[in-house]
Amino acid sequence: MASNTSTVETRRGDLRGQVESGLHVFRGVPYAQPPVGDLRWRRPQPLERWDGVRDALEFGPISIQPPRPAAGPFAGIMGHSQERTSEDCLYLNVWTPGLDDARRPVMLWIHGGGLSSGSGSSPAYDGSHLAARGNAVIVTINYRLGSLGFLPDPVLATDGEAEGNFGFHDMVAALEWVRDEIATFGGDPGNVTIFGESAGGIAVGILLASPRAEGLFHRAIIQSGAADRIHSRGSVAEMLPYYYRELGLDHPSADELRRLPAEDILNAQSALAAADPAANPAAGLHGVFNAVIEDELLDAIPIDAVREGRGSGVDLLAGTMRNEFTLLSAMAGLSDLNEERALELLSPLVGGSERAGECYETYRALRIGRGEPTDPLDVYNAVMTDRQYRGSTRRLLDVREGASGGTYAYLVEQQSPMFEGRLGSPHALDVPLIWGTNDLMRDFVGSDPQVDQLSRFMMDVWLNFARTGNPGTQALPGWPQYRSDQPYTMIFGPDVRTTTADREEELALWR
């Protein structure tokens, strides 16, 4: 066998990986049976053993999803890339410094993309940098997305299993693979950190609260996520007829759904996402493909479960970007926004027009006091950043009071040079910083040496937290834990510092 490959023996069979720059890399490792045919819209089934040596030299297919841009200003941001798609997508990837019994810390990444796009094999998530820098085992995963991952129709309930949450069950199956196999790859199954950004951060919050995932991980990092966003079965039931109308179906059976061409499923989902809300109340239905309460995976709204003590022993690091929503509004084409339109967009999200007006005026007044821009788009972005991200994160941190695990908070205010700096510190800028993949996104992160210095700094924080449960490093000793009465927050940017008071007046609106 060529010297640039290595082989490991797993419980399912032997795997052949690649040796790259001193690391052993295994790509496209299956962790469950392909969820196709009769297994479509079923929980992931145990992988069957194979004979001989299986190559793990190339990334596996990713979940089917809408096409993503190969060019343009947003190409590559938030993990976008061009990859093979298939319903047969339950694969993971491993980067490890050694196939030995060194018991290294394990970090398992859950990618973002609104639970409708993305993959664990995106170039943005190249695990070689973290693995080499921290002597850690890095795992990235694919999971089912969109309607294939999260369609909660009762007709799909089988063998006593509640319907829905299939993509989250995929994540649990990947964690069970780590529990069973990672020691063979030089990792410690007793020291596993899950981390994710955006939808991946939301998934981490859900797993933190899940009785099904209890004991499968020991530390958690939530980047721009939340633990209070799930859907009621009632609201989803109201939307399902619109989805089925796009499919040309009326109250379909499970067999009918499982026989549908995958292309039709994706097209129906995309049609709803692009529909005019005035004509179709289910417009944007892909956003409804999210978690629903079901007894085994999730028995309560996640933040309520955490408040009651779920995940108490898990160390938690959670934070956001300073200007999360600027990127999302730019991607949505909201370059010109007047006050009337801003209030119209905010109203259904914050509890009505009166509440929208209160939030808008409060933010505008506080921004005037700080000498910050108060154009409608600036105010709208600030409100949405806190409503969608910072407020949710602070609520989760607050209810961790009394947890036996450590609780730490951060905020990133590193500026992106994109669009002449108008994005500020946007959503997803932290991804290349903590993965060390800045060279792939220089237009987004910038080329100043300070960027790479901050990246190395943040990588060490993430790695030390995974190793010890404490994010402090030699360069950053004495990071105090977050408390609801003393919300210690580490600020990452050109000026790294700790604060206990950062825009508390705005955040108070979301508590």
SULJO-V951232 format. One line per field, one symbol per residue. ss: DSSP state (H for helix, E for strand, C for the rest). psi: psi as a letter, one per 40 degrees, with the letter a starting at -180 (. if undefined). A space follows every 50 residues. Layout:
ss->???
psi->???
//
This chain:
ss->CCCCEEEEECCCCEEEEEEECCEEEEEEEECCCCCCHHHCCCCCCCCCCC CCEEECCCCCCECCCCCCCCCCCCCCHHHCCCCCECCCCCEEEEEECCCC CCCEEEEEEECCCCCCCCCCCCHHHCCHHHHHHHCCEEEEECCCCHHHHH CCCHHHCECCECCCCHHHHHHHHHHHHHHHHHHHHCEEEEEEEEEEECHH HHHHHHHHCCHHHCCCCCEEEEECCCCCCCECHHHHHHHHHHHHHHHCCC CCCHHHHHHCCHHHHHHHHHHHHHCCCCCCCCCCHHHHCCCECECCCECC CHHHHHHCCCCCCCEEEEEEECCCHHHHHHHCCCCCCCHHHHHHHHHHHH CCHHHHHHHHHHHHHHHHHHCCCCCHHHHHHHHHHHHHHHHHHHHHHHCC CCCCCCEEEEEECCCCCHHHHCCCCCCCHHHHHHHCCHHHHHHHHCCCHH HHHHHHHHHHHHHHHHHHCCCCECCECCCCCCCCCCCCEEEECCCCEEEC CCCHHHHHCCC
psi->iieeiihihideiihhaihhfeihhhifhieiihgibeehfiihiihiii iahhhfeiiiiiiiiiiiheiideheifehihihiidgegiiihhieiga fegiihhhhhiaffeeiiieeiddfheddddddefihhhiiiiiiadddf hfhdeehifehiiifdddddddddddddddedddeeiheeghhhiiibdd ddddddddehddeheeieihhhhfaiffgiiiddddddddddddddefih fiiddddeeihddddddddddddeihdddheehfdddegaiihidddhei hddddddeehedehhhhiaiidfdeddddddeffdhhidddddddddede fidddddddddddddddddefiifidddddddddddddcdddddddddee heidiihiiihhfhiheiffeeebgihedddddeeffddefddddiehdd dddddddddddddddddeeheiidegifhiihidegghhhhhadghiiie hhfdddddde.
//
